[in-house]
Amino acid sequence: MRPSVLGSAMRPSANPLVSRISLFSRPSHSSRRCLSHQATPAPAPTPTPAPTPAQPSRPISQLLKWKPEQNVDHVVVHGYVRSVRGLKAWRFVSLGDGSSLDPLQAVIESGLAEGLTVGAAVRLTGSWVASPGHAQSHELQVREVKVLGPSDAKTFPIQKKYQTPEYLRTIPHLRPRTPLNALLLRLRSEAVTSLTQFFARQDFVQTHPPIITSSDCEGAGEVFTLNPASDPAEQPDKEPAADPQESFFRSKKYLTVSTQLHLEALAQSVGNVWTLSPVFRAEQSDTSRHLSEFYMLEAEMSFVDDMNSVMDLAENMLRQLGTDLYQSDTVKSLLTRTPHFGQDLAPAEEVARRWEGLMQPDWPRITYTEAIDILKQHEDKFEQKPVWGAGLQSEHEKFIASTVGKDRPVFVTNYPRDIKAFYMRPTQESGSQDSSRVTVDCFDLLVPELCEIAGGSMREHQLEPLLDIMTRQGIIKSPSETASENDSGNGLQWYADLRRWGCPPHGGFGLGFDRLLSYLSGVQTVRDIVSFPRWYGRCDC
């Protein structure tokens, strides 16, 4: 018999594993450890059906919940080795599949453990039995080992010891194998599922807008220009192109910074629409909130004339997301993690408050002007003084989110027109004769600590006002200017055309999906919430 030391020897390790589990449940007739010839699984505190031949595959997270009263023979586990500890006669192996922060504990005779090194892909077959230790209620006592993919533990980059987020960003192809990063992938997946179900219940149509566009949606010029590496015009038997950069599409094209404009076109066809798509910004920003490639959730509502309806949609969507996921195993793991797994995250208590704030009703809504008035009462606290007509700085947004919203998100509405995008509808009741004081029907959604995670507006749906502002901002040519037949300005004439034929009042919003996940997980930077982050100066893998 092996020593009863598993409780101390098998504490969870930080080393990664990814595994698949095949469980074939049948009574153990030959093992001396069996308590009877009929192994009948007992209900777990959290109801988890016992594995059966009809259910041959289960994640480790479910297996760890399974606490049968008697031993179960022939349990097959596929996975990666996180750690190996040994005594003279026994090896204690930790396995995991990314479905749980906690590993599965396997006990193996030393003679069978050859090739079981950190990072190795293995198949273990044995009996699921009660553990004499305290780390877990059950363990796998292994009788057969198959190394499916060997690993050199000496060169494997992911080690049991603490490794900084900065280092892990240098190996993004291996970083998901760490337990915490696997958990973040599960959080992303579950969030996508929740959001998809929410919009389906609201009768929104999910769409796939283009990634390659003819224009800069926001007009800020922070776009990536498309340039094919091999252009047909440069083939030896053809005349060289006058401008190789423009030859493929016959004019400059870009990676999209937002799918909003195309969503507006689709909304005029099928009604309310939404998408979750990658977008690209050529911002030279080196902050914890900015990436060059990230995912944006965008929604557009047709036949809507009140911005409150758009804000209601965003609020209800996020509240439902919180309700759906708060009791999930993934979020519970985030909130009950050990310091070993959470030393680079916001404190668990803070993360719990964020989830609870998301689920609270009636989020505060204040105007930009009201926000400026609040900030001016405390302007000695800020490096940059709040001024009407200027954008809110990060320190301003954090103050508003914490003082007005407490733990709840806050909507700030009706920003000055001069600091917002051309397509936003002017506020009807502003009543200001001073053009510099005109506001637009728009909002930013602020959350404590992280600041802005979403923004939306009513769109200008009337042709003449839209043409006027697009012309004044140089987005399209004025009628007095002569353009060639193929000249379409910066490619936004089609957007103006949407107003020529049956354009109803409409509005929508965009949500930074990666920022939201960063906020809800406690991850301090979006670079660590994205599997393969790209930002100014870095694009690995």
Stockholm file with secondary structure:
# STOCKHOLM 1.0

chainA/1-541         MRPSVLGSAMRPSANPLVSRISLFSRPSHSSRRCLSHQATPAPAPTPTPAPTPAQPSRPISQLLKWKPEQNVDHVVVHGYVRSVRGLKAWRFVSLGDGSSLDPLQAVIESGLAEGLTVGAAVRLTGSWVASPGHAQSHELQVREVKVLGPSDAKTFPIQKKYQTPEYLRTIPHLRPRTPLNALLLRLRSEAVTSLTQFFARQDFVQTHPPIITSSDCEGAGEVFTLNPASDPAEQPDKEPAADPQESFFRSKKYLTVSTQLHLEALAQSVGNVWTLSPVFRAEQSDTSRHLSEFYMLEAEMSFVDDMNSVMDLAENMLRQLGTDLYQSDTVKSLLTRTPHFGQDLAPAEEVARRWEGLMQPDWPRITYTEAIDILKQHEDKFEQKPVWGAGLQSEHEKFIASTVGKDRPVFVTNYPRDIKAFYMRPTQESGSQDSSRVTVDCFDLLVPELCEIAGGSMREHQLEPLLDIMTRQGIIKSPSETASENDSGNGLQWYADLRRWGCPPHGGFGLGFDRLLSYLSGVQTVRDIVSFPRWYGRCDC
#=GR chainA/1-541 SS CCCSCHHHHTCCCSSCCCCEEEEEEEECSSCTTCSCSSCCCCCCSSCCCCCCTTCCEECHHHHTTCCCSSCEEEEEEEEEEEEEEECSSEEEEEEECSSCSSCEEEEEEGGGCTTCCTTCEEEEEEEEEECSSSSCSEEEEEEEEEEEECCCTTTCSCCSSCCCHHHHTTCTTTGGGSHHHHHHHHHHHHHHHHHHHHHHHTTCEECCCCSEESSCSSSSCCCCBCCCSSCGGGSTTSCCCSSHHHHTTSSCCEECSCSHHHHHHHHHHHSSEEEEEEEECCCCCCSTTCCSEEEEEEEEEESCCCHHHHHHHHHHHHHHHHHHHTTSHHHHHHHSCCHHHHTTBCCHHHHHHHHHHHHCSSCCEEEHHHHHHHHHTTGGGCSSCCCTTSCCCHHHHHHHHHHTSTTSCEEEECCBGGGSCTTBCBCGGGCCSSGGGCBBSEEEEEETTTEEEEEEEEBCCCHHHHHHHHHHTTSSCCTTSCCCTTCCTTTTHHHHHTTTSCCCCEEEEEEEHHHHHHHHHTBSCGGGTSSSCEETTEECC
#=GC SS_cons         CCCSCHHHHTCCCSSCCCCEEEEEEEECSSCTTCSCSSCCCCCCSSCCCCCCTTCCEECHHHHTTCCCSSCEEEEEEEEEEEEEEECSSEEEEEEECSSCSSCEEEEEEGGGCTTCCTTCEEEEEEEEEECSSSSCSEEEEEEEEEEEECCCTTTCSCCSSCCCHHHHTTCTTTGGGSHHHHHHHHHHHHHHHHHHHHHHHTTCEECCCCSEESSCSSSSCCCCBCCCSSCGGGSTTSCCCSSHHHHTTSSCCEECSCSHHHHHHHHHHHSSEEEEEEEECCCCCCSTTCCSEEEEEEEEEESCCCHHHHHHHHHHHHHHHHHHHTTSHHHHHHHSCCHHHHTTBCCHHHHHHHHHHHHCSSCCEEEHHHHHHHHHTTGGGCSSCCCTTSCCCHHHHHHHHHHTSTTSCEEEECCBGGGSCTTBCBCGGGCCSSGGGCBBSEEEEEETTTEEEEEEEEBCCCHHHHHHHHHHTTSSCCTTSCCCTTCCTTTTHHHHHTTTSCCCCEEEEEEEHHHHHHHHHTBSCGGGTSSSCEETTEECC
//
